[in-house]
Amino acid sequence: MTGGIERRRAVPTATYRLQVTADFTLDDAAAVAGYLADLGVSHAYTSPLLRSAEGSTHGYDTVDHAHVDEARGGQAGFDRFVAALHEAGLGLVLDLVPNHMGVADPAAAPWWWDVLQHGRDSAHASAFDVDWDFGGGRVRIPVLGSADDVEKLEVVGDPDGTAELRYYDNRFPIAPGTGEGTPQEVHDRQHYELVDWRRADADLNYRRFFAINTLAGLRVEDPEVFDATHELVLRLVADGAVDGLRIDHPDGLADPKGYLDRLAEASGGRWTVVEKILEPGEDLPESWRTAGTTGYDALAEVDDVLVDPAGEAALTALDTELSGRAVDYAQLVHDCKREVTDGILGSEVARLVRVVGELPGVDVDTETEALAELLASFDVYRSYLPDGREHLDATVAAVRDRRPDLVAALDALHPVLAQAGTEAATRFEQTSGPVMAKGVEDSAYYRWARFVVLNEVGGDPARFGSTVEEFHAAQARRLERRPESMTTLTTHDTKRSEDTRARLAVLAEVPTEWADLVRGWLSRHPLPDRPLAHLVWQNLVGAWPLSRERAHAYAEKAAREAGLSTTWTDVDEEFETRLHAMVDAAFDDPATTAQIDAFVTRIGPAGRSNALAQKLVQLTMPGIPDVYQGTELEDRSLVDPDNRRPVDYAARRALLARLDGGEVPEVDDTGAAKLLVTSRALRLRRDSPELFTGYTPVEATGSAAGSVVAFDRGGAVAVATRLPVALAATGWGDTALALPTGAWRDVLTGARVVSDSGGLPVGDLLGRLPVALLVRA
């Protein structure tokens, strides 16, 4: 093990994300600590580790904040993991979930159980965001298959003498003194009401995470709730076991700034990042006590600079042909968001109406429509009053122009929603984020398949690539405003992994060739929903070769998320049969399989070039780079759960040892080349941080200047190829980098190159790999 930094750094130089589960426990994580140190990161970064729902594979459904999850290894496993990290000179960044708790199994969630048993008198009633009056003093739980299923309830006695109300495998408490009579009579006396699951869209009276009924919102704005939910984590911080924090979904909190202030005070100002989705051009509020975001904004910047804007017209034409009309993406987003406000988040909108109350001269239906329009038209996830007031003002103005029938309601709502700190304003802010996430990420992204590389969390599918100059400007802003913000290329929530996107980015350089293939496939294997078919074909090609099982799982999820031809709650069996037949054709129809193989072979080199380029750029740009588990080698994953498959660390450890022994891979050996780029960039950042303190664009001149992006971080110069298909046709020719004269060493290959008065010839530098990382020789 090369390990050894003498002490852990307060701010990471780089992190490595580990998805800790019952199948990859804390002891398994401890076993890779030495490898992570050799790779070059300074901190492991884990998924949530507190006790979660039984069988949870992600950990975002915490049921008890006082314990490390036993299925993942428990406190003893955590202690062994931390000891292994410290022995390797590494720190730990922990994912924390303050917004919600898992309540799928009330018996596993002590606080929720107590609330259901004792109602408003529960010691934990204030922890949950429940509208008791709307429920008639009861929490509505949407678990019944139908209203008639109340007849299927049973009262079951436990060995300790207590009794429970049961609905199949679902367990619920019985309030003291209410257990006599029929199960239905017992149910009617409880502090909860079991209702038809279909009522969740309109009649729930507790705040949820998005539209997930089994994740109940927490009120961490209450100091007592904050203290109780953070006691264990803050003790781990104080004990030196946890060095940094990642905060899940701060947009769901009543007061994100207040939460971050309290957390910073309680944690001693530990490095903290927030899972905040920024829209293009949006910045984090300056007043937030956080190092920055978890990196979706950086992901979009890297993706965009590697996309050829010249491909937009042809791919738009194909999309128009398949859709039968030109798609207005802004209108599509609005319509998807209205489906959310009028559907799965209808309960949240209805509660907002109740909180706002009656508006003079405005009936409740018009008030509801105005609020839904505002939520559907909001251009960012949420404002943070008094910060971000301009977003509310602009949205009100836009809706007034578009909907004159709502002017009276909007004029009455505007001052109410602008009063920072009031329940109405706060609840509107808490609702706009879920509407955006469900309407855009989980709906519009699956309906508009023009070019799926851009359909990524934090991205903008309507913005087709960026210039090198725009990329440089974004990095200068990043260094100035949030130099310790996280950067990433892949997460547990990305729609496609970085290598899948890198290959698909090539489609923008060969759009006509791609269009011809798609037309042929749709002709031989027709699907009524042609945009969905295009979405599926892109993802199959991006992940190819992949197993039939993975392909079918992706296609089914994509179709149901799109929600046009089939849905999760109303499956169209006939359509899905045709969809699965189309997927099978990719494997079973010889002509189609041959075309996929040939096309993947054709664009493979360019895709590999993009993969190495984006990796080097992300690892060296301003910010703290994160490596998602396994992506130091080629990883062609699709949306979850596909991106949470097991990682072969033995193979990675062996390959890294070969590279450290002097092996220099060719670009065609994508796994080895990517591991080389990852390890050398991470080690340079760790061992020579002084080389990464600035940001200066490096100018390229010559015939292929547009195919290179390069920048100097203050001594370390990153050079990456972009638009590789165009480059292959012309070569580097006279292209040169305007670097200071003298000798330079490529950290990746060990090659020594010289820059003279004419600059450094790019062809000499990138003859072996499409990327280089230079330091003074």
C-alpha positions, 0 to 999 in steps of 0.5 A: 500500500502506498498509503500514507498521508500522515494525518487525515485532511480536513478537506478531501482532495478526492472521495470514493463513493461506496454503496454499503449494503447487506451484500457489501457490508462495512467489513467489505468496505474496510477490505478495500481501504488499502486499495482506495489509498493506493488509488489516490483518494483521501476519503471514502464516502459512504451511502447512509449507514444508520438503521434503515428499512429491512432489505433496503439497498440504498439506506435513504429510508432511515428508521432509527437514527440512534444505531448503525444499521445492523445488516450493514455491519452495525456499530462494530462493523463501523468501528472496524471500517473506520480503523481500516480507513485510518490505518490507510491514512483515509478519512470518511464522508458520511451521507446523512438523510435529514428530510425524511424517515422510512415508515414502510414497516411501522414496527421497525420505526420506533418514532412512527410506531409511537405516533400511530399508537398515541397520536397527537399525544405521542412524544414524537408527534412533533417530529413528523409533518402531519396535518392532524385536523385534515385527517380528523385527528388521524394519520391516513396511511394508504396501504389497503388494496381497496376500501373494502379491504378494511374487512380483512383486518385482524387483531393479533396478540403477540407473545408478550401480551400486547396486540397489534392490528394486522393487514396481511404482513403489515403491522400497526399498533393499538392504542391503550384501551382500544383493543376490544371488539371487531378488528374494524371497530378497533381500527376505527378507534385508532390514531391512524386510518388505513385507506385505499392506496389510491387515495394517496394522490389526494387525501394524505395528511402527512408530508412525504419525500416526493410521492413516496408514501413510505418516506415520511417527512421530518421536521428537523427545523425543530431543535429537539428533532434536530438534536435527536436525529443527529446525536449519533452522527455528531458523536461520530464526528466529535470522536473523529470517526466521521470527517465530512458530511453529505446532506441528502435533499436539503430542498425538502427542509423547511429552512435549509439555511437554518439547518446548515447553520445549526449543523456547522455549529454542531459539527465544528464546521466540518466539510459538508456538501449538499445534494442540491440540483442547480438549474443552468446559471443558478448558484447556491445561496451565498449565505449557506454554510456548505462547501457546495453541491454534490456535483451534478452541475459539474457533471453537466459542464463536463458533458456539455463541452464534449458534445458537438453542437453541430449534431443538434439539427439532425437529431432534432429532425429525427426526433420531430419525425419520430414524435410526429411534431416538433417538441416544445421542451419547455411546454413538455416540462410544464405539462409533466409538472402539471401531471404531478401537481394534479396527480401524485403530489395532489395531496401536497397541493391540497395541503398548501391550499389549506395553509394559504386559506381563503383568498378574497374574491377567489374560489378554492378551485381557482386558488388550487389552479393558480398554485398548481400553475405556479408550481409547474412554472417555477424555473428552479427547484425552489427559492430560499426566501428572502434569497431567491425572491426573484424566482418567485416574482418572475414565475408569478409574472410569467403565469399572469401573462399566460393565464389572464383568468388567474390574475386575481388569484395570483395577485392575492397569492403573490404577497402570501408566498413571498412572506419568508418564514411563514408556513404558506411560503415555506410549504410552497418552497418545500413543494416546488422541488418535488414537482420539479424532480418528478415532472422533469427527471422522472417524466420529461427525461423519459419522454423527450429522447432527442439526445439522452446524453443531455437528459441527466440530473442537473442538466438541460436537454434543450441546451445542446453542448457548449463551447470550450470558452463557456467551459472555461468561464464556468470553471473560473466561477467555480474556483472563485465561488465554491472551490471546495464543492464536489464534482462528479460524473456518476452517482447512484442517481444518474440516469446513465453512467459516465461511460455510457454517456461518453459513447452516446455523445458520439451520436452528435458527431454521426447523427445522420448515420444514427438516424438511418439505423434507428429508422431501420430498427423501428421499421423492422421492430415497430413500437407505437411509442416511437420516442420511447423506442428511440430512448431504448435504442440509445440506451441499449447502444450506450450500454452494449454489450449488456445482458438481456435481463438488464436490457429488459429491466431498463426498458420496462422502467423507462416506459413506466416512468415516461407514463404515456403508454404504460405506468407503474400503477396501470400496466398496459400488458399489450404494450409492454409485450411489444416493448419486450419483443423489441428488446428481444430483437436486439439479441435475437434478430441477426440483422439487428444484432449485427448492426448494433455490433458494427455500430458500437465497433465503429463509434467505440474508439471515439467513445473511449476517447470521450470517456478518458477525456471526461474523467481527466477533466472532472478529476482535475477541474476546480472542486473536490472530485468524487469517483463513484464505485467501480467507475475507475474502470469502464462501467456502462451502467444504466439507471438504478438499480443497474448502477448499483451492481457489485464491483470486482475490487480484486480485478481492480487491485490487480490491474492497478498493481500492473500499472504501478509496475510500469505497464502503460496501456493503449487507448483501446484497453479502456479499463486499464487506460481509465484506471491509469488516468484516475490513479495518476490524477488522484495521486497528483492532487493528493501529493501535490495540492499546490499544483491545483490552486488556480485556473487558467485556460490554455489556448490551442491554435492550429487546424484542430484547435476545436478538438482540444480542451486544456487548462492549467490548475497552477502547475498541473496542466490537463489536456483532453481531446474533444470531438474525436470523430472530426479529429480522426478525419483530419488529425492534429496537424499543426495544432499546438498548445500555448504553454510556457517554453521548456520541458514538461512531463506527462504524468500519465505516460511518463513521456517528456515533451518540449514546448518552444516558441511555437507552443507544444505540438498536440500531436506529439503529446497525444500520440498514445492516449487522448489525454495528458496531465503535464507537470514541469519536467 
